[in-house]
Amino acid sequence: MNIPEIQPGIRYVGVNDRTTTRFEALWPLPAGVSYNAYLVVGERIALVDTVEERFGGRLFENIRREIGDRKIDYLVINHMEPDHSSSIDALRRRYPDIRLVGNAKALQMTEGFYGIAGPALEVKEGDTLDLGGLSLAFFMAPMVHWPETMVTWCPERRTLFSGDAFGTFGALDGGITDSQLDPALYWDEMRRYYASIVGKYGSPVQKALQKVRGLDPAVICSTHGPVWQEQIPQVLDLYDRMSRYEGEPGAVIAYGSMYGNTEQMAERLARHLAEAGVRHIAVHNLTYCDLSFVLRDIFRYNTLVVGSPTYNGALFPPVARLLEAVAARCIPQRNFAFFGSFCWAGCAVRSMAEFAQRMKWEPLGDAVEMKQGFSDDADAACQALARQIAGRIGQ
């Protein structure tokens, strides 16, 4: 079995990165990440996307292994984010006659980022490129998740090169396609990738999905994570639900706590939710948990419960950061409840009520506000709130 040959004439030449600790200098990579690039080999050869420049040597070795001394005629640029474009200049030095293929915005960015002005072929929606035996067609997918983003379609192989769409965190452990790997390892990392990076752009993703479904691909080649063959219906369904901000039944409890009192409220709420029959509960201490894992679960589940102590007359800073991140992703609706604690002057609960107003979310039940230490009265209030939440989750 030739693992890099995805389809006849389509070969994988990407690389794994197991050393970078944070994607976009923000999101942790406990399982690494892959930078995927692909060769389409007809009478002429196109390379679809490149890799982060530190791994350019590995990319070139992978290319040599697949096509030997044959030249690459075209470089198709689906997306200009530097983890996919920063090897372009080195690629042009190795293949001086290579022609860049991209839309107007992408070609402007190649000049803006790298001072590269040509030679280039500018493509528009529906344009095609004949490679001799295989061809490529180009469809624009702006704001998935940059304005220049497009996807590339090989009709003879029903293969879609989708850019960052349908990508995941996580390096590829040996195999390349979902039939050569355990896809179960990547679903949560797809959610985390989407929630962290693409989450704001639900409407553009929905438009892109309409184009993808119209093509009916047999293979989806993303720039991160597995090549999708067997799991395409599940991939499209997951992206559809996330881009419509449709959560499945379950609750995320995200809290900050300075001295453990707000934490006790969070723990009791979780216990009372379980007693009320809620099966899917994710509890996150915002002081320790990276924001991307919390956002992942917020995109997955339909209910968000937030707890915060009052800190300097405001929300506890990690809680404020979470709510800012949720607002930035323009999530139109979640079941929302909140609780808080204070020592002498409460503000956290009022601030979370104001957040709900700004988001146009209707809060569930009566917020629990606790003065100073945890007590039986606070536990009873948490139990009452949990019952109200459980009645709306829809399990």
C-alpha positions as a Markdown table, in Angstrom:
| # | Residue | x | y | z |
|---|---|---|---|---|
| 1 | Met | 0.0 | 0.0 | 0.0 |
| 2 | Asn | 1.4 | 3.4 | -1.0 |
| 3 | Ile | 0.0 | 5.5 | 1.9 |
| 4 | Pro | 0.8 | 8.9 | 0.2 |
| 5 | Glu | -1.3 | 8.1 | -2.9 |
| 6 | Ile | -4.8 | 9.2 | -1.9 |
| 7 | Gln | -6.3 | 8.7 | -5.3 |
| 8 | Pro | -4.6 | 7.9 | -8.7 |
| 9 | Gly | -2.6 | 11.0 | -9.5 |
| 10 | Ile | -3.2 | 12.6 | -6.1 |
| 11 | Arg | -0.5 | 12.3 | -3.5 |
| 12 | Tyr | 0.1 | 13.6 | 0.0 |
| 13 | Val | 3.3 | 15.5 | 0.7 |
| 14 | Gly | 2.5 | 17.2 | 4.0 |
| 15 | Val | 4.4 | 17.2 | 7.3 |
| 16 | Asn | 3.7 | 16.8 | 11.0 |
| 17 | Asp | 4.7 | 19.4 | 13.6 |
| 18 | Arg | 5.1 | 17.9 | 17.0 |
| 19 | Thr | 7.2 | 20.8 | 18.4 |
| 20 | Thr | 5.1 | 23.9 | 18.2 |
| 21 | Thr | 3.3 | 24.4 | 21.5 |
| 22 | Arg | 0.6 | 26.9 | 20.4 |
| 23 | Phe | -1.2 | 27.3 | 17.2 |
| 24 | Glu | -1.5 | 31.0 | 16.1 |
| 25 | Ala | 0.5 | 31.6 | 19.3 |
| 26 | Leu | -2.8 | 31.0 | 21.2 |
| 27 | Trp | -4.2 | 27.5 | 21.1 |
| 28 | Pro | -2.3 | 24.6 | 22.7 |
| 29 | Leu | -1.3 | 21.6 | 20.7 |
| 30 | Pro | -0.9 | 18.6 | 23.0 |
| 31 | Ala | -1.1 | 16.2 | 20.1 |
| 32 | Gly | 0.8 | 18.4 | 17.6 |
| 33 | Val | -0.6 | 19.5 | 14.2 |
| 34 | Ser | -0.2 | 18.5 | 10.6 |
| 35 | Tyr | 0.4 | 20.9 | 7.7 |
| 36 | Asn | -1.1 | 19.2 | 4.7 |
| 37 | Ala | 0.0 | 19.7 | 1.1 |
| 38 | Tyr | -0.9 | 17.7 | -2.0 |
| 39 | Leu | 0.4 | 17.0 | -5.5 |
| 40 | Val | -2.0 | 16.6 | -8.4 |
| 41 | Val | -0.1 | 14.7 | -11.1 |
| 42 | Gly | -1.3 | 14.8 | -14.7 |
| 43 | Glu | 0.8 | 15.6 | -17.8 |
| 44 | Arg | 1.5 | 18.7 | -15.7 |
| 45 | Ile | 1.8 | 18.9 | -12.0 |
| 46 | Ala | 0.2 | 21.2 | -9.4 |
| 47 | Leu | 1.1 | 21.4 | -5.8 |
| 48 | Val | -1.9 | 22.4 | -3.6 |
| 49 | Asp | -0.7 | 24.6 | -0.7 |
| 50 | Thr | 2.7 | 24.4 | 1.1 |
| 51 | Val | 3.7 | 24.1 | 4.7 |
| 52 | Glu | 5.1 | 26.2 | 7.5 |
| 53 | Glu | 8.6 | 27.3 | 6.4 |
| 54 | Arg | 10.5 | 25.5 | 9.2 |
| 55 | Phe | 9.3 | 22.3 | 7.6 |
| 56 | Gly | 10.0 | 23.2 | 4.0 |
| 57 | Gly | 13.0 | 20.8 | 3.8 |
| 58 | Arg | 10.7 | 17.9 | 4.7 |
| 59 | Leu | 8.1 | 19.1 | 2.1 |
| 60 | Phe | 10.7 | 19.2 | -0.6 |
| 61 | Glu | 11.9 | 15.7 | 0.3 |
| 62 | Asn | 8.4 | 14.4 | 0.2 |
| 63 | Ile | 7.9 | 16.0 | -3.2 |
| 64 | Arg | 11.1 | 14.4 | -4.5 |
| 65 | Arg | 10.1 | 11.0 | -3.2 |
| 66 | Glu | 6.8 | 11.2 | -5.1 |
| 67 | Ile | 7.8 | 12.8 | -8.5 |
| 68 | Gly | 11.6 | 12.6 | -8.5 |
| 69 | Asp | 13.2 | 15.3 | -10.7 |
| 70 | Arg | 10.0 | 16.3 | -12.5 |
| 71 | Lys | 9.2 | 19.9 | -12.2 |
| 72 | Ile | 6.1 | 21.4 | -10.6 |
| 73 | Asp | 4.2 | 23.6 | -13.0 |
| 74 | Tyr | 1.7 | 25.2 | -10.7 |
| 75 | Leu | 1.3 | 26.1 | -7.0 |
| 76 | Val | -2.4 | 26.4 | -6.0 |
| 77 | Ile | -2.9 | 28.8 | -3.1 |
| 78 | Asn | -6.1 | 28.0 | -1.3 |
| 79 | His | -5.3 | 30.0 | 1.8 |
| 80 | Met | -2.5 | 32.5 | 2.7 |
| 81 | Glu | -2.2 | 32.0 | 6.4 |
| 82 | Pro | 1.6 | 31.6 | 7.0 |
| 83 | Asp | 1.4 | 28.0 | 8.2 |
| 84 | His | 0.4 | 27.2 | 4.6 |
| 85 | Ser | 2.2 | 29.9 | 2.6 |
| 86 | Ser | 5.5 | 30.6 | 4.2 |
| 87 | Ser | 7.4 | 28.1 | 2.1 |
| 88 | Ile | 6.3 | 29.7 | -1.2 |
| 89 | Asp | 9.5 | 31.7 | -1.7 |
| 90 | Ala | 11.7 | 28.7 | -1.0 |
| 91 | Leu | 9.5 | 26.7 | -3.4 |
| 92 | Arg | 10.0 | 29.2 | -6.2 |
| 93 | Arg | 13.8 | 29.1 | -5.7 |
| 94 | Arg | 13.7 | 25.3 | -6.2 |
| 95 | Tyr | 11.2 | 25.4 | -9.1 |
| 96 | Pro | 11.9 | 28.8 | -10.7 |
| 97 | Asp | 9.3 | 28.3 | -13.5 |
| 98 | Ile | 6.5 | 27.5 | -11.1 |
| 99 | Arg | 3.3 | 29.5 | -11.7 |
| 100 | Leu | 1.2 | 30.7 | -8.7 |
| 101 | Val | -2.5 | 30.1 | -9.0 |
| 102 | Gly | -4.8 | 32.0 | -6.7 |
| 103 | Asn | -7.6 | 34.6 | -6.6 |
| 104 | Ala | -7.0 | 38.3 | -6.6 |
| 105 | Lys | -6.9 | 38.6 | -2.8 |
| 106 | Ala | -4.5 | 35.7 | -2.4 |
| 107 | Leu | -2.1 | 37.0 | -5.0 |
| 108 | Gln | -2.1 | 40.5 | -3.4 |
| 109 | Met | -1.2 | 38.8 | -0.1 |
| 110 | Thr | 1.7 | 36.9 | -1.7 |
| 111 | Glu | 3.2 | 40.2 | -2.6 |
| 112 | Gly | 2.2 | 41.8 | 0.7 |
| 113 | Phe | 3.7 | 39.0 | 2.9 |
| 114 | Tyr | 6.6 | 37.9 | 0.8 |
| 115 | Gly | 7.2 | 40.4 | -1.9 |
| 116 | Ile | 6.3 | 37.9 | -4.6 |
| 117 | Ala | 4.5 | 39.4 | -7.6 |
| 118 | Gly | 4.5 | 36.6 | -10.2 |
| 119 | Pro | 4.4 | 34.7 | -12.5 |
| 120 | Ala | 0.8 | 34.1 | -11.5 |
| 121 | Leu | -2.6 | 32.9 | -12.9 |
| 122 | Glu | -5.5 | 34.7 | -11.3 |
| 123 | Val | -8.6 | 32.6 | -11.0 |
| 124 | Lys | -12.2 | 33.4 | -10.3 |
| 125 | Glu | -15.3 | 31.4 | -9.3 |
| 126 | Gly | -15.7 | 28.3 | -11.5 |
| 127 | Asp | -12.5 | 28.8 | -13.5 |
| 128 | Thr | -10.6 | 25.6 | -14.4 |
| 129 | Leu | -7.0 | 24.5 | -15.0 |
| 130 | Asp | -6.2 | 21.6 | -17.3 |
| 131 | Leu | -3.3 | 19.5 | -16.1 |
| 132 | Gly | -3.6 | 16.9 | -18.9 |
| 133 | Gly | -5.6 | 13.9 | -17.8 |
| 134 | Leu | -6.7 | 15.7 | -14.6 |
| 135 | Ser | -8.2 | 19.1 | -14.1 |
| 136 | Leu | -8.8 | 21.6 | -11.3 |
| 137 | Ala | -11.7 | 23.9 | -10.7 |
| 138 | Phe | -11.8 | 26.8 | -8.2 |
| 139 | Phe | -14.6 | 28.0 | -5.9 |
| 140 | Met | -14.4 | 30.9 | -3.6 |
| 141 | Ala | -15.0 | 30.4 | 0.1 |
| 142 | Pro | -14.4 | 33.9 | 1.6 |
| 143 | Met | -14.1 | 34.2 | 5.4 |
| 144 | Val | -13.6 | 30.5 | 6.0 |
| 145 | His | -11.7 | 31.9 | 7.7 |
| 146 | Trp | -9.8 | 34.5 | 5.8 |
| 147 | Pro | -11.2 | 36.7 | 2.9 |
| 148 | Glu | -9.0 | 35.1 | 0.2 |
| 149 | Thr | -9.9 | 31.5 | 1.0 |
| 150 | Met | -11.0 | 29.3 | -1.8 |
| 151 | Val | -11.3 | 25.5 | -2.4 |
| 152 | Thr | -10.0 | 23.5 | -5.3 |
| 153 | Trp | -11.9 | 20.6 | -6.9 |
| 154 | Cys | -10.6 | 17.7 | -9.0 |
| 155 | Pro | -13.7 | 16.4 | -10.8 |
| 156 | Glu | -12.0 | 13.3 | -12.3 |
| 157 | Arg | -11.2 | 12.1 | -8.8 |
| 158 | Arg | -14.2 | 13.7 | -7.0 |
| 159 | Thr | -11.5 | 15.2 | -4.6 |
| 160 | Leu | -11.9 | 18.5 | -2.8 |
| 161 | Phe | -8.9 | 20.4 | -1.5 |
| 162 | Ser | -10.7 | 22.4 | 1.2 |
| 163 | Gly | -8.1 | 24.6 | 2.8 |
| 164 | Asp | -8.6 | 25.0 | 6.5 |
| 165 | Ala | -12.2 | 23.9 | 6.3 |
| 166 | Phe | -12.8 | 20.4 | 7.9 |
| 167 | Gly | -9.4 | 20.6 | 9.5 |
| 168 | Thr | -8.4 | 19.5 | 13.0 |
| 169 | Phe | -5.6 | 19.9 | 15.5 |
| 170 | Gly | -3.5 | 16.8 | 16.0 |
| 171 | Ala | -0.6 | 15.3 | 14.1 |
| 172 | Leu | -1.1 | 12.3 | 11.9 |
| 173 | Asp | 0.1 | 9.1 | 13.5 |
| 174 | Gly | 1.4 | 7.0 | 10.6 |
| 175 | Gly | -1.6 | 7.0 | 8.3 |
| 176 | Ile | -3.1 | 9.9 | 6.3 |
| 177 | Thr | -6.7 | 9.0 | 5.5 |
| 178 | Asp | -9.5 | 8.3 | 8.0 |
| 179 | Ser | -9.4 | 4.7 | 6.9 |
| 180 | Gln | -5.7 | 4.4 | 7.9 |
| 181 | Leu | -6.2 | 6.2 | 11.3 |
| 182 | Asp | -8.6 | 6.1 | 14.2 |
| 183 | Pro | -10.9 | 9.0 | 13.4 |
| 184 | Ala | -12.3 | 9.0 | 16.9 |
| 185 | Leu | -9.1 | 10.7 | 18.0 |
| 186 | Tyr | -9.9 | 13.8 | 15.9 |
| 187 | Trp | -13.5 | 14.7 | 16.5 |
| 188 | Asp | -12.9 | 16.7 | 19.7 |
| 189 | Glu | -9.9 | 18.3 | 18.0 |
| 190 | Met | -12.1 | 19.3 | 15.1 |
| 191 | Arg | -14.5 | 20.9 | 17.5 |
| 192 | Arg | -11.7 | 22.7 | 19.3 |
| 193 | Tyr | -10.1 | 23.9 | 16.0 |
| 194 | Tyr | -13.5 | 25.2 | 14.7 |
| 195 | Ala | -14.5 | 26.9 | 18.0 |
| 196 | Ser | -11.1 | 28.6 | 18.5 |
| 197 | Ile | -10.5 | 29.7 | 14.9 |
| 198 | Val | -13.5 | 29.5 | 12.7 |
| 199 | Gly | -16.3 | 29.9 | 15.2 |
| 200 | Lys | -17.2 | 33.5 | 14.4 |
| 201 | Tyr | -17.9 | 32.8 | 10.7 |
| 202 | Gly | -21.0 | 30.6 | 10.8 |
| 203 | Ser | -22.8 | 32.3 | 7.9 |
| 204 | Pro | -19.8 | 32.0 | 5.5 |
| 205 | Val | -19.3 | 28.4 | 6.5 |
| 206 | Gln | -22.9 | 27.6 | 5.7 |
| 207 | Lys | -22.5 | 29.1 | 2.2 |
| 208 | Ala | -19.3 | 27.1 | 1.7 |
| 209 | Leu | -21.2 | 23.9 | 2.8 |
| 210 | Gln | -23.8 | 24.5 | 0.1 |
| 211 | Lys | -21.1 | 24.5 | -2.5 |
| 212 | Val | -19.4 | 21.4 | -1.1 |
| 213 | Arg | -22.6 | 19.4 | -0.9 |
| 214 | Gly | -23.3 | 20.4 | -4.5 |
| 215 | Leu | -20.0 | 18.9 | -5.6 |
| 216 | Asp | -20.6 | 15.6 | -3.6 |
| 217 | Pro | -16.9 | 14.8 | -2.9 |
| 218 | Ala | -15.6 | 11.3 | -2.4 |
| 219 | Val | -12.5 | 12.7 | -0.8 |
| 220 | Ile | -11.9 | 15.9 | 1.3 |
| 221 | Cys | -8.3 | 17.0 | 1.6 |
| 222 | Ser | -8.0 | 19.6 | 4.4 |
| 223 | Thr | -4.8 | 21.4 | 5.3 |
| 224 | His | -4.9 | 20.1 | 8.9 |
| 225 | Gly | -5.7 | 16.6 | 10.2 |
| 226 | Pro | -6.8 | 13.5 | 8.3 |
| 227 | Val | -7.9 | 13.2 | 4.7 |
| 228 | Trp | -11.6 | 12.4 | 4.9 |
| 229 | Gln | -13.0 | 9.5 | 2.8 |
| 230 | Glu | -15.1 | 7.2 | 4.9 |
| 231 | Gln | -16.3 | 9.8 | 7.4 |
| 232 | Ile | -17.4 | 12.6 | 5.0 |
| 233 | Pro | -21.1 | 12.5 | 6.0 |
| 234 | Gln | -20.1 | 12.9 | 9.7 |
| 235 | Val | -17.6 | 15.7 | 8.9 |
| 236 | Leu | -20.2 | 17.7 | 6.9 |
| 237 | Asp | -22.9 | 17.1 | 9.6 |
| 238 | Leu | -20.6 | 18.3 | 12.4 |
| 239 | Tyr | -19.6 | 21.4 | 10.4 |
| 240 | Asp | -23.2 | 22.1 | 9.6 |
| 241 | Arg | -24.3 | 21.9 | 13.3 |
| 242 | Met | -21.3 | 24.0 | 14.5 |
| 243 | Ser | -21.9 | 26.7 | 11.9 |
| 244 | Arg | -25.6 | 26.9 | 12.8 |
| 245 | Tyr | -24.5 | 27.1 | 16.5 |
| 246 | Glu | -26.7 | 24.1 | 17.2 |
| 247 | Gly | -25.7 | 22.4 | 20.5 |
| 248 | Glu | -26.5 | 18.9 | 21.5 |
| 249 | Pro | -28.1 | 18.3 | 24.9 |
| 250 | Gly | -25.6 | 18.9 | 27.7 |
| 251 | Ala | -24.2 | 21.5 | 30.1 |
| 252 | Val | -20.9 | 23.3 | 30.3 |
| 253 | Ile | -20.1 | 24.7 | 33.8 |
| 254 | Ala | -17.3 | 27.2 | 33.6 |
| 255 | Tyr | -16.2 | 29.0 | 36.7 |
| 256 | Gly | -13.5 | 31.0 | 38.4 |
| 257 | Ser | -12.7 | 30.7 | 42.1 |
| 258 | Met | -10.2 | 32.5 | 44.3 |
| 259 | Tyr | -10.7 | 30.7 | 47.6 |
| 260 | Gly | -12.9 | 27.7 | 46.7 |
| 261 | Asn | -16.3 | 29.1 | 47.6 |
| 262 | Thr | -17.4 | 29.6 | 44.0 |
| 263 | Glu | -15.9 | 26.3 | 43.2 |
| 264 | Gln | -18.1 | 24.6 | 45.8 |
| 265 | Met | -21.1 | 26.1 | 44.1 |
| 266 | Ala | -19.9 | 24.8 | 40.7 |
| 267 | Glu | -19.4 | 21.3 | 42.1 |
| 268 | Arg | -22.8 | 21.2 | 43.7 |
| 269 | Leu | -24.5 | 22.5 | 40.6 |
| 270 | Ala | -22.9 | 19.7 | 38.6 |
| 271 | Arg | -24.0 | 17.1 | 41.2 |
| 272 | His | -27.5 | 18.4 | 41.2 |
| 273 | Leu | -27.7 | 18.4 | 37.4 |
| 274 | Ala | -26.6 | 14.8 | 37.4 |
| 275 | Glu | -29.3 | 14.0 | 40.0 |
| 276 | Ala | -31.8 | 15.7 | 37.7 |
| 277 | Gly | -30.9 | 13.3 | 34.9 |
| 278 | Val | -28.4 | 15.4 | 32.8 |
| 279 | Arg | -25.8 | 13.0 | 31.5 |
| 280 | His | -23.4 | 15.2 | 29.6 |
| 281 | Ile | -21.8 | 17.7 | 31.9 |
| 282 | Ala | -18.4 | 19.4 | 31.3 |
| 283 | Val | -16.9 | 21.3 | 34.3 |
| 284 | His | -14.0 | 23.7 | 33.7 |
| 285 | Asn | -12.0 | 25.7 | 36.2 |
| 286 | Leu | -11.1 | 28.8 | 34.1 |
| 287 | Thr | -8.0 | 29.5 | 36.1 |
| 288 | Tyr | -6.4 | 26.3 | 34.9 |
| 289 | Cys | -8.2 | 25.2 | 31.8 |
| 290 | Asp | -7.2 | 26.6 | 28.4 |
| 291 | Leu | -9.9 | 28.6 | 26.8 |
| 292 | Ser | -9.9 | 26.5 | 23.6 |
| 293 | Phe | -11.2 | 23.4 | 25.5 |
| 294 | Val | -14.0 | 25.5 | 27.1 |
| 295 | Leu | -15.0 | 26.9 | 23.8 |
| 296 | Arg | -14.9 | 23.5 | 22.2 |
| 297 | Asp | -17.5 | 22.3 | 24.8 |
| 298 | Ile | -19.6 | 25.4 | 24.4 |
| 299 | Phe | -19.9 | 24.8 | 20.7 |
| 300 | Arg | -20.8 | 21.1 | 21.5 |
| 301 | Tyr | -23.5 | 21.6 | 24.2 |
| 302 | Asn | -26.6 | 23.7 | 24.3 |
| 303 | Thr | -26.3 | 25.0 | 27.8 |
| 304 | Leu | -23.7 | 27.3 | 29.4 |
| 305 | Val | -23.5 | 27.9 | 33.2 |
| 306 | Val | -20.9 | 30.4 | 34.3 |
| 307 | Gly | -19.8 | 31.2 | 37.9 |
| 308 | Ser | -17.6 | 34.0 | 39.1 |
| 309 | Pro | -16.6 | 35.7 | 42.3 |
| 310 | Thr | -16.6 | 39.5 | 42.4 |
| 311 | Tyr | -13.1 | 40.8 | 41.9 |
| 312 | Asn | -12.2 | 44.5 | 42.3 |
| 313 | Gly | -15.8 | 45.4 | 41.7 |
| 314 | Ala | -16.0 | 43.4 | 38.5 |
| 315 | Leu | -15.9 | 39.8 | 37.1 |
| 316 | Phe | -13.0 | 37.5 | 38.0 |
| 317 | Pro | -10.6 | 38.1 | 35.0 |
| 318 | Pro | -10.6 | 34.5 | 33.7 |
| 319 | Val | -14.4 | 34.6 | 33.6 |
| 320 | Ala | -14.4 | 38.0 | 31.8 |
| 321 | Arg | -12.0 | 36.5 | 29.2 |
| 322 | Leu | -14.3 | 33.6 | 28.5 |
| 323 | Leu | -17.4 | 35.8 | 28.1 |
| 324 | Glu | -15.5 | 38.1 | 25.8 |
| 325 | Ala | -14.4 | 35.1 | 23.7 |
| 326 | Val | -18.0 | 33.8 | 23.5 |
| 327 | Ala | -19.3 | 37.3 | 22.5 |
| 328 | Ala | -16.5 | 37.5 | 19.8 |
| 329 | Arg | -17.8 | 34.3 | 18.2 |
| 330 | Cys | -21.3 | 35.7 | 17.8 |
| 331 | Ile | -23.1 | 32.7 | 19.2 |
| 332 | Pro | -26.8 | 33.5 | 18.7 |
| 333 | Gln | -28.3 | 31.4 | 21.5 |
| 334 | Arg | -27.4 | 29.1 | 24.4 |
| 335 | Asn | -29.4 | 28.1 | 27.4 |
| 336 | Phe | -27.6 | 30.3 | 29.9 |
| 337 | Ala | -27.5 | 30.4 | 33.7 |
| 338 | Phe | -25.0 | 32.0 | 36.1 |
| 339 | Phe | -24.0 | 32.1 | 39.8 |
| 340 | Gly | -21.5 | 34.1 | 41.8 |
| 341 | Ser | -20.1 | 35.0 | 45.2 |
| 342 | Phe | -18.9 | 38.1 | 46.9 |
| 343 | Cys | -17.4 | 39.2 | 50.3 |
| 344 | Trp | -18.9 | 42.6 | 51.0 |
| 345 | Ala | -20.3 | 44.1 | 47.7 |
| 346 | Gly | -21.6 | 41.9 | 44.9 |
| 347 | Cys | -21.0 | 42.7 | 41.2 |
| 348 | Ala | -20.3 | 39.4 | 39.3 |
| 349 | Val | -23.9 | 38.3 | 39.1 |
| 350 | Arg | -25.0 | 41.7 | 37.8 |
| 351 | Ser | -22.2 | 41.7 | 35.2 |
| 352 | Met | -23.3 | 38.2 | 33.9 |
| 353 | Ala | -26.9 | 39.4 | 33.7 |
| 354 | Glu | -25.7 | 42.3 | 31.6 |
| 355 | Phe | -23.7 | 39.9 | 29.4 |
| 356 | Ala | -26.9 | 37.9 | 28.8 |
| 357 | Gln | -28.7 | 41.1 | 27.8 |
| 358 | Arg | -26.0 | 42.0 | 25.3 |
| 359 | Met | -26.1 | 38.5 | 23.8 |
| 360 | Lys | -29.9 | 38.6 | 23.7 |
| 361 | Trp | -29.9 | 35.3 | 25.7 |
| 362 | Glu | -32.8 | 34.7 | 28.1 |
| 363 | Pro | -31.3 | 33.4 | 31.4 |
| 364 | Leu | -32.6 | 30.2 | 32.8 |
| 365 | Gly | -33.9 | 30.4 | 36.3 |
| 366 | Asp | -32.8 | 32.6 | 39.2 |
| 367 | Ala | -29.1 | 33.3 | 39.5 |
| 368 | Val | -27.5 | 32.2 | 42.7 |
| 369 | Glu | -25.6 | 34.9 | 44.5 |
| 370 | Met | -23.7 | 33.8 | 47.6 |
| 371 | Lys | -22.2 | 36.1 | 50.3 |
| 372 | Gln | -19.0 | 34.9 | 51.7 |
| 373 | Gly | -18.8 | 31.2 | 52.6 |
| 374 | Phe | -20.7 | 28.2 | 51.2 |
| 375 | Ser | -23.7 | 27.1 | 53.2 |
| 376 | Asp | -26.7 | 24.9 | 53.2 |
| 377 | Asp | -28.8 | 27.8 | 51.9 |
| 378 | Ala | -26.4 | 28.2 | 48.9 |
| 379 | Asp | -26.6 | 24.5 | 48.3 |
| 380 | Ala | -30.4 | 24.6 | 48.2 |
| 381 | Ala | -30.3 | 27.5 | 45.8 |
| 382 | Cys | -27.9 | 25.6 | 43.5 |
| 383 | Gln | -30.3 | 22.6 | 43.6 |
| 384 | Ala | -33.2 | 24.8 | 42.6 |
| 385 | Leu | -31.2 | 26.3 | 39.7 |
| 386 | Ala | -30.0 | 22.9 | 38.6 |
| 387 | Arg | -33.7 | 21.7 | 38.4 |
| 388 | Gln | -34.6 | 24.7 | 36.2 |
| 389 | Ile | -31.6 | 24.1 | 34.0 |
| 390 | Ala | -32.3 | 20.4 | 33.6 |
| 391 | Gly | -35.9 | 21.2 | 32.5 |
| 392 | Arg | -34.6 | 23.1 | 29.5 |
| 393 | Ile | -31.6 | 21.1 | 28.4 |
| 394 | Gly | -33.8 | 18.6 | 26.5 |
| 395 | Gln | -32.1 | 15.3 | 27.4 |
